[in-house]
Amino acid sequence: MSNEWAHGICGCFSNVPWCLVTCCFPCVTSYKVGTRLGLTGLAIVSVIVWFVYFGSGWVGDWALTQTSFRTQLDAGKEYEPTEEDQPWLLLYSVFAVTCVAGLLIFLTIVWKMRSSMRDRYDIEGDCCSDCICSCFCTECVLCQMYNHLDMNDTGAAGIITRA
């Protein structure tokens, strides 16, 4: 007989502090969930990948501000790259690709954690639903997994019941 999740996918607010942490820093919750599932290596990679994603997005945006892109748009002109813009546009392109790759890897890690957790606790669902939820509701999935682990690691009286 299959079990169900302790909270639904939109049950994030049952633990408001972790909901806020997850919204601002999903890598923290992915690390906590991964280590509690015994996937420490994957948990560490999730944090590294999140910072690669976040950092590359920031650097890519900064590189774009070094071009004449904004100046030309503000003047009502169509953007035409100048020769001085070329290195910055190349840097922007590299970091944009790195940003997208980082995000895809992070989503794949969350998907793997969700699948592992579903298998461990015999929770109803399939690989496809794990993928869809992990990609489109990442923070909700992380909260759902964290809350489920809390419910299964702590008894009704707050006593730790790990086996």
Secondary structure, DSSP 8 states (H G I E B T S, - for coil): --B--SS-TT-GGGGHHHHHHHHH-HHHHHHHHHHHTT-HHHHHHHHHHHHHHHHHHHHHHHHHHTSSHHHHHHTT------GGGHHHHHHHHHHHHHHHHHHHHHHHHHHHHHHHHHHHTTBS--HHHHHHHHHHSHHHHHHHHHHHHHHHHB-TTS-B---
